[in-house]
Amino acid sequence: MANKTLVAVFSASGVTKRVGEKIARIAGADFHEITPKKHYTSDDLNWMNKRSRSSVEMNDPTSRPELAENDLDMASYDTVIIGFPIW
């Protein structure tokens, strides 16, 4: 049986998503986007504003976005590659 691989990414602006899709395509892996329940706006991603959503989430480990529901069966994968923003 072949090794089954998943590339799962959390991408606020789309950059990490594009890289993850490319990795999945090259590796012949499945792709899954981990999505927040409430999507980010451009104001949320304004890292110059210390009170923007992304700035708060980056600096406060107790402030993480709630995730949207998904039905991904993680047990069906042998290898999982995870991508996330480096705020």
Secondary structure, DSSP 4 states (H G I P E B T S, - for coil): -PPPEEEEEE-SSSHHHHHHHHHHHHHT-EEEEE-BSSPPPTTTT-TTSTTSHHHHHHH-TT--PPBPP----GGG-SEEEEE----
